């Protein structure tokens, strides 16, 4: 637990992240009100004791919608980051092991090609073919994450290939793939964990943005981005419709960024030595 005190941002970031993760997990088994039931008679009610966040334009409880929306955002971002790491990290390791070779050139030029298309544009292309859905949002965000992790892994791995213990492993007869798995990957894992939290926060923003323009999760699935889109014409009448989903996105992304900064400060040996 002493690692929590190595950084001022780790603990508050972890608390915010755990708060919204807990809300998402709880929503799997319980929410205050059913988000699929419309109650037009109670539409756009202001916050009250029974409904602390009020109701939306269809009479649905906003707190319940945010809880279910947390589940959607976290699931989309988590799977998308998982895709980026599962594909990008091996590609980065392979490129570093073949620095200057044909494989390195092919991988890096492919990364440049993917970077030329933002996740929103990738989502538009995928949606044009397969239709709008949370699955297509996951694919779009995941594809965009692949070159991020590939470049990061390659850059970190290149700085390790000339170390003495790598040369010793080569002398011992280990191949490039085995060296990458046994020696390179464990030494870049901390960097990947920190980058993963950052990409997780960006994934939540991307999911909200895609849902806002109608390319993410579709009704009746709750989504923070679509809640903002639905409320934009009613802000003057019921500002709480946009306030609470916006705060949910803000606090979740803030928590993940603080968590990432805290993990970097705690896991980086250079920063630990500087503090001592």
C-alpha positions as a LaTeX table, in Angstrom:
\begin{tabular}{lrrr}
\hline
Residue & $x$ (\AA) & $y$ (\AA) & $z$ (\AA) \\
\hline
Unk1 & 0.00 & 0.00 & 0.00 \\
Unk2 & 2.98 & 2.34 & 0.42 \\
Unk3 & 3.00 & 2.77 & $-3.36$ \\
Unk4 & $-0.09$ & 4.97 & $-2.95$ \\
Unk5 & 2.03 & 7.61 & $-1.24$ \\
Unk6 & 4.62 & 7.80 & $-4.01$ \\
Unk7 & 2.33 & 10.12 & $-5.97$ \\
Unk8 & $-0.27$ & 12.69 & $-5.04$ \\
Unk9 & $-2.41$ & 11.77 & $-8.04$ \\
Unk10 & $-2.54$ & 7.98 & $-7.71$ \\
Unk11 & $-4.98$ & 7.74 & $-4.80$ \\
Unk12 & $-7.60$ & 10.27 & $-6.05$ \\
Unk13 & $-7.32$ & 8.80 & $-9.54$ \\
Unk14 & $-7.84$ & 5.28 & $-8.19$ \\
Unk15 & $-10.85$ & 6.42 & $-6.11$ \\
Unk16 & $-12.58$ & 8.10 & $-9.08$ \\
Unk17 & $-11.85$ & 5.13 & $-11.33$ \\
Unk18 & $-13.11$ & 2.62 & $-8.76$ \\
Unk19 & $-16.24$ & 4.73 & $-8.18$ \\
Unk20 & $-17.38$ & 4.56 & $-11.79$ \\
Unk21 & $-16.22$ & 0.97 & $-12.17$ \\
Unk22 & $-18.33$ & 0.06 & $-9.13$ \\
Unk23 & $-21.32$ & 1.90 & $-10.64$ \\
Unk24 & $-20.90$ & $-0.09$ & $-13.86$ \\
Unk25 & $-20.64$ & $-3.40$ & $-12.01$ \\
Unk26 & $-23.61$ & $-2.66$ & $-9.75$ \\
Unk27 & $-25.71$ & $-1.79$ & $-12.82$ \\
Unk28 & $-25.31$ & $-5.39$ & $-13.98$ \\
Unk29 & $-27.56$ & $-6.56$ & $-11.15$ \\
Unk30 & $-29.39$ & $-3.46$ & $-9.91$ \\
Unk31 & $-30.33$ & 0.09 & $-10.88$ \\
Unk32 & $-32.70$ & 2.42 & $-9.01$ \\
Unk33 & $-35.16$ & 2.51 & $-11.95$ \\
Unk34 & $-35.61$ & 0.48 & $-15.11$ \\
Unk35 & $-33.96$ & 2.44 & $-17.95$ \\
Unk36 & $-36.09$ & 0.73 & $-20.62$ \\
Unk37 & $-39.40$ & 1.96 & $-19.18$ \\
Unk38 & $-40.70$ & 5.35 & $-20.38$ \\
Unk39 & $-42.64$ & 7.57 & $-17.98$ \\
Unk40 & $-43.72$ & 10.58 & $-20.01$ \\
Unk41 & $-45.81$ & 11.96 & $-17.14$ \\
Unk42 & $-42.59$ & 12.52 & $-15.14$ \\
Unk43 & $-40.39$ & 13.79 & $-17.98$ \\
Unk44 & $-37.64$ & 16.36 & $-17.25$ \\
Unk45 & $-38.22$ & 16.37 & $-13.51$ \\
Unk46 & $-35.54$ & 18.29 & $-11.56$ \\
Unk47 & $-33.30$ & 16.48 & $-9.05$ \\
Unk48 & $-35.11$ & 15.28 & $-5.93$ \\
Unk49 & $-34.60$ & 12.95 & $-2.98$ \\
Unk50 & $-36.11$ & 10.02 & $-4.85$ \\
Unk51 & $-34.25$ & 10.80 & $-8.08$ \\
Unk52 & $-31.07$ & 12.74 & $-7.20$ \\
Unk53 & $-30.20$ & 13.45 & $-10.85$ \\
Unk54 & $-33.76$ & 14.03 & $-12.06$ \\
Unk55 & $-35.38$ & 12.49 & $-15.16$ \\
Unk56 & $-34.77$ & 12.90 & $-18.89$ \\
Unk57 & $-37.12$ & 13.85 & $-21.72$ \\
Unk58 & $-38.65$ & 10.36 & $-21.65$ \\
Unk59 & $-39.11$ & 10.22 & $-17.88$ \\
Unk60 & $-36.19$ & 7.85 & $-17.31$ \\
Unk61 & $-34.09$ & 8.21 & $-14.18$ \\
Unk62 & $-30.81$ & 9.93 & $-15.12$ \\
Unk63 & $-28.83$ & 8.29 & $-12.28$ \\
Unk64 & $-29.86$ & 4.86 & $-13.57$ \\
Unk65 & $-28.97$ & 5.91 & $-17.13$ \\
Unk66 & $-25.53$ & 7.07 & $-16.01$ \\
Unk67 & $-24.90$ & 3.79 & $-14.20$ \\
Unk68 & $-25.82$ & 1.76 & $-17.30$ \\
Unk69 & $-23.91$ & 4.24 & $-19.47$ \\
Unk70 & $-20.82$ & 3.68 & $-17.33$ \\
Unk71 & $-21.05$ & $-0.01$ & $-18.12$ \\
Unk72 & $-21.28$ & 0.74 & $-21.85$ \\
Unk73 & $-18.40$ & 3.24 & $-21.89$ \\
Unk74 & $-16.07$ & 1.12 & $-19.76$ \\
Unk75 & $-16.82$ & $-2.05$ & $-21.73$ \\
Unk76 & $-16.22$ & $-0.38$ & $-25.11$ \\
Unk77 & $-13.03$ & 1.37 & $-23.99$ \\
Unk78 & $-11.65$ & $-1.69$ & $-22.17$ \\
Unk79 & $-12.14$ & $-4.06$ & $-25.10$ \\
Unk80 & $-10.79$ & $-1.48$ & $-27.56$ \\
Unk81 & $-7.63$ & $-0.99$ & $-25.47$ \\
Unk82 & $-7.32$ & $-4.76$ & $-25.18$ \\
Unk83 & $-7.42$ & $-5.05$ & $-28.97$ \\
Unk84 & $-4.80$ & $-2.33$ & $-29.31$ \\
Unk85 & $-2.46$ & $-4.01$ & $-26.83$ \\
Unk86 & $-3.04$ & $-7.56$ & $-28.09$ \\
Unk87 & $-2.13$ & $-6.58$ & $-31.65$ \\
Unk88 & 0.11 & $-3.55$ & $-31.21$ \\
Unk89 & 2.52 & $-4.91$ & $-28.57$ \\
Unk90 & 3.55 & $-8.02$ & $-30.57$ \\
Unk91 & 3.95 & $-5.86$ & $-33.67$ \\
Unk92 & 6.15 & $-3.41$ & $-31.76$ \\
Unk93 & 8.28 & $-6.22$ & $-30.35$ \\
Unk94 & 8.68 & $-7.76$ & $-33.80$ \\
Unk95 & 9.61 & $-4.42$ & $-35.36$ \\
Unk96 & 12.23 & $-3.73$ & $-32.67$ \\
Unk97 & 13.72 & $-7.22$ & $-33.09$ \\
Unk98 & 14.05 & $-6.61$ & $-36.85$ \\
Unk99 & 15.15 & $-2.96$ & $-36.71$ \\
Unk100 & 15.96 & $-1.66$ & $-40.17$ \\
Unk101 & 14.68 & $-4.84$ & $-41.82$ \\
Unk102 & 11.75 & $-5.45$ & $-44.12$ \\
Unk103 & 9.40 & $-6.44$ & $-41.27$ \\
Unk104 & 10.22 & $-3.27$ & $-39.34$ \\
Unk105 & 9.56 & $-1.16$ & $-42.43$ \\
Unk106 & 6.24 & $-2.85$ & $-43.22$ \\
Unk107 & 4.97 & $-2.55$ & $-39.64$ \\
Unk108 & 5.90 & 1.10 & $-39.25$ \\
Unk109 & 4.49 & 2.13 & $-42.64$ \\
Unk110 & 1.26 & 0.30 & $-41.79$ \\
Unk111 & 1.16 & 2.24 & $-38.52$ \\
Unk112 & 1.58 & 5.50 & $-40.43$ \\
Unk113 & $-1.33$ & 4.50 & $-42.67$ \\
Unk114 & $-3.64$ & 3.83 & $-39.71$ \\
Unk115 & $-2.57$ & 7.07 & $-38.01$ \\
Unk116 & $-3.69$ & 8.94 & $-41.12$ \\
Unk117 & $-7.30$ & 8.01 & $-40.34$ \\
Unk118 & $-8.74$ & 9.27 & $-36.99$ \\
Unk119 & $-10.95$ & 6.89 & $-35.03$ \\
Unk120 & $-14.05$ & 8.91 & $-35.99$ \\
Unk121 & $-13.29$ & 8.54 & $-39.68$ \\
Unk122 & $-12.60$ & 4.82 & $-39.24$ \\
Unk123 & $-15.94$ & 4.52 & $-37.42$ \\
Unk124 & $-17.72$ & 6.32 & $-40.27$ \\
Unk125 & $-16.24$ & 3.90 & $-42.82$ \\
Unk126 & $-17.11$ & 0.85 & $-40.71$ \\
Unk127 & $-20.62$ & 2.16 & $-40.03$ \\
Unk128 & $-21.20$ & 2.81 & $-43.73$ \\
Unk129 & $-20.60$ & $-0.90$ & $-44.37$ \\
Unk130 & $-21.91$ & $-2.66$ & $-41.25$ \\
Unk131 & $-24.15$ & $-0.09$ & $-39.55$ \\
Unk132 & $-23.86$ & 1.83 & $-36.26$ \\
Unk133 & $-23.37$ & $-0.25$ & $-33.10$ \\
Unk134 & $-21.23$ & $-0.54$ & $-29.97$ \\
Unk135 & $-19.31$ & $-3.41$ & $-31.62$ \\
Unk136 & $-18.31$ & $-1.22$ & $-34.55$ \\
Unk137 & $-17.25$ & 1.53 & $-32.13$ \\
Unk138 & $-15.03$ & $-1.02$ & $-30.37$ \\
Unk139 & $-13.47$ & $-2.05$ & $-33.69$ \\
Unk140 & $-12.84$ & 1.56 & $-34.73$ \\
Unk141 & $-11.26$ & 2.58 & $-31.42$ \\
Unk142 & $-9.32$ & $-0.68$ & $-31.23$ \\
Unk143 & $-7.84$ & $-0.21$ & $-34.71$ \\
Unk144 & $-6.74$ & 3.30 & $-33.78$ \\
Unk145 & $-5.05$ & 1.97 & $-30.60$ \\
Unk146 & $-2.93$ & $-0.60$ & $-32.46$ \\
Unk147 & $-0.31$ & 1.83 & $-33.85$ \\
Unk148 & $-0.16$ & 3.66 & $-30.51$ \\
Unk149 & 0.98 & 0.55 & $-28.67$ \\
Unk150 & 3.10 & $-0.66$ & $-31.58$ \\
Unk151 & 5.11 & 2.57 & $-31.71$ \\
Unk152 & 5.44 & 2.78 & $-27.94$ \\
Unk153 & 6.58 & $-0.84$ & $-27.64$ \\
Unk154 & 9.04 & $-0.52$ & $-30.50$ \\
Unk155 & 10.59 & 2.66 & $-29.11$ \\
Unk156 & 10.95 & 1.23 & $-25.61$ \\
Unk157 & 12.27 & $-2.11$ & $-26.88$ \\
Unk158 & 14.90 & $-0.54$ & $-29.12$ \\
Unk159 & 16.57 & 1.04 & $-26.10$ \\
Unk160 & 16.95 & $-2.42$ & $-24.52$ \\
Unk161 & 18.32 & $-4.51$ & $-27.36$ \\
Unk162 & 21.91 & $-3.36$ & $-26.78$ \\
Unk163 & 21.88 & $-4.00$ & $-23.02$ \\
Unk164 & 24.34 & $-6.49$ & $-21.56$ \\
Unk165 & 21.71 & $-8.99$ & $-20.41$ \\
Unk166 & 20.26 & $-9.09$ & $-23.95$ \\
Unk167 & 23.72 & $-9.79$ & $-25.38$ \\
Unk168 & 24.14 & $-12.53$ & $-22.77$ \\
Unk169 & 20.81 & $-14.05$ & $-23.80$ \\
Unk170 & 21.94 & $-14.07$ & $-27.42$ \\
Unk171 & 25.20 & $-15.78$ & $-26.47$ \\
Unk172 & 23.13 & $-18.38$ & $-24.60$ \\
Unk173 & 21.44 & $-19.23$ & $-27.90$ \\
Unk174 & 18.05 & $-17.61$ & $-27.36$ \\
Unk175 & 16.21 & $-16.42$ & $-30.47$ \\
Unk176 & 14.69 & $-12.99$ & $-31.02$ \\
Unk177 & 11.15 & $-14.12$ & $-30.20$ \\
Unk178 & 12.20 & $-15.72$ & $-26.91$ \\
Unk179 & 14.30 & $-12.72$ & $-25.92$ \\
Unk180 & 11.37 & $-10.41$ & $-26.68$ \\
Unk181 & 9.01 & $-12.43$ & $-24.49$ \\
Unk182 & 11.36 & $-13.23$ & $-21.61$ \\
Unk183 & 13.49 & $-10.09$ & $-21.38$ \\
Unk184 & 12.09 & $-7.19$ & $-23.41$ \\
Unk185 & 8.38 & $-7.42$ & $-22.62$ \\
Unk186 & 8.76 & $-7.58$ & $-18.80$ \\
Unk187 & 10.97 & $-4.49$ & $-18.89$ \\
Unk188 & 8.48 & $-2.42$ & $-20.91$ \\
Unk189 & 5.37 & $-3.68$ & $-19.08$ \\
Unk190 & 5.27 & $-0.70$ & $-16.69$ \\
Unk191 & 5.28 & 1.72 & $-19.61$ \\
Unk192 & 2.51 & $-0.22$ & $-21.32$ \\
Unk193 & 0.37 & $-0.22$ & $-18.17$ \\
Unk194 & 0.63 & 3.56 & $-17.88$ \\
Unk195 & $-0.14$ & 4.04 & $-21.57$ \\
Unk196 & $-3.05$ & 1.63 & $-21.22$ \\
Unk197 & $-4.72$ & 3.83 & $-18.61$ \\
Unk198 & $-4.26$ & 6.87 & $-20.85$ \\
Unk199 & $-5.71$ & 5.07 & $-23.87$ \\
Unk200 & $-8.54$ & 3.83 & $-21.66$ \\
Unk201 & $-9.52$ & 7.42 & $-20.85$ \\
Unk202 & $-9.22$ & 8.39 & $-24.52$ \\
Unk203 & $-11.34$ & 5.35 & $-25.39$ \\
Unk204 & $-14.13$ & 6.58 & $-23.11$ \\
Unk205 & $-13.96$ & 10.00 & $-24.77$ \\
Unk206 & $-13.98$ & 8.38 & $-28.21$ \\
Unk207 & $-16.97$ & 6.20 & $-27.32$ \\
Unk208 & $-18.86$ & 9.24 & $-26.03$ \\
Unk209 & $-17.99$ & 11.17 & $-29.19$ \\
Unk210 & $-19.08$ & 8.35 & $-31.49$ \\
Unk211 & $-22.34$ & 7.90 & $-29.58$ \\
Unk212 & $-22.89$ & 11.67 & $-29.69$ \\
Unk213 & $-22.91$ & 11.62 & $-33.49$ \\
Unk214 & $-24.95$ & 8.40 & $-33.62$ \\
Unk215 & $-22.15$ & 5.96 & $-34.48$ \\
Unk216 & $-21.83$ & 4.22 & $-31.11$ \\
Unk217 & $-24.20$ & 2.23 & $-28.92$ \\
Unk218 & $-27.77$ & 2.35 & $-30.20$ \\
Unk219 & $-31.05$ & 2.58 & $-28.24$ \\
Unk220 & $-32.18$ & 1.14 & $-25.91$ \\
Unk221 & $-28.58$ & 0.79 & $-24.66$ \\
Unk222 & $-27.68$ & 3.80 & $-22.51$ \\
Unk223 & $-24.64$ & 5.85 & $-23.47$ \\
Unk224 & $-23.22$ & 9.05 & $-21.99$ \\
Unk225 & $-22.53$ & 10.50 & $-25.44$ \\
Unk226 & $-26.05$ & 9.94 & $-26.68$ \\
Unk227 & $-27.47$ & 11.36 & $-23.44$ \\
Unk228 & $-25.58$ & 14.57 & $-24.23$ \\
Unk229 & $-26.79$ & 14.54 & $-27.83$ \\
Unk230 & $-30.41$ & 14.04 & $-26.77$ \\
Unk231 & $-30.21$ & 16.87 & $-24.23$ \\
Unk232 & $-28.62$ & 19.55 & $-26.40$ \\
Unk233 & $-31.94$ & 21.00 & $-27.57$ \\
Unk234 & $-33.37$ & 21.07 & $-24.03$ \\
Unk235 & $-30.52$ & 22.60 & $-22.04$ \\
Unk236 & $-32.43$ & 25.86 & $-21.47$ \\
Unk237 & $-35.45$ & 23.95 & $-20.13$ \\
Unk238 & $-33.66$ & 21.24 & $-18.13$ \\
Unk239 & $-29.89$ & 21.83 & $-17.80$ \\
Unk240 & $-29.50$ & 18.76 & $-15.59$ \\
Unk241 & $-30.05$ & 16.56 & $-18.65$ \\
Unk242 & $-26.61$ & 17.55 & $-19.93$ \\
Unk243 & $-24.94$ & 18.41 & $-16.62$ \\
Unk244 & $-24.79$ & 14.94 & $-15.07$ \\
Unk245 & $-23.68$ & 12.94 & $-18.15$ \\
Unk246 & $-21.08$ & 15.61 & $-18.83$ \\
Unk247 & $-19.79$ & 15.39 & $-15.26$ \\
Unk248 & $-19.67$ & 11.60 & $-15.52$ \\
Unk249 & $-17.44$ & 11.80 & $-18.60$ \\
Unk250 & $-15.29$ & 14.54 & $-17.04$ \\
Unk251 & $-14.73$ & 12.78 & $-13.72$ \\
Unk252 & $-14.08$ & 9.37 & $-15.29$ \\
Unk253 & $-11.50$ & 10.71 & $-17.74$ \\
Unk254 & $-9.95$ & 12.86 & $-15.00$ \\
Unk255 & $-9.70$ & 9.85 & $-12.69$ \\
Unk256 & $-8.04$ & 7.70 & $-15.34$ \\
Unk257 & $-5.56$ & 10.43 & $-16.23$ \\
Unk258 & $-4.68$ & 10.96 & $-12.57$ \\
Unk259 & $-4.33$ & 7.21 & $-12.17$ \\
Unk260 & $-2.03$ & 7.05 & $-15.18$ \\
Unk261 & 0.14 & 9.89 & $-13.86$ \\
Unk262 & 0.28 & 8.26 & $-10.46$ \\
Unk263 & 1.26 & 4.89 & $-11.89$ \\
Unk264 & 3.98 & 6.54 & $-13.94$ \\
Unk265 & 5.37 & 8.29 & $-10.88$ \\
Unk266 & 5.22 & 5.14 & $-8.78$ \\
Unk267 & 6.51 & 2.63 & $-11.34$ \\
Unk268 & 9.25 & 4.69 & $-12.98$ \\
Unk269 & 12.51 & 3.94 & $-11.10$ \\
Unk270 & 14.08 & 7.22 & $-12.23$ \\
Unk271 & 11.27 & 9.23 & $-10.68$ \\
Unk272 & 11.44 & 7.17 & $-7.50$ \\
Unk273 & 15.15 & 7.88 & $-7.18$ \\
Unk274 & 14.56 & 11.58 & $-7.82$ \\
Unk275 & 12.05 & 11.73 & $-4.96$ \\
Unk276 & 14.43 & 10.00 & $-2.57$ \\
\hline
\end{tabular}
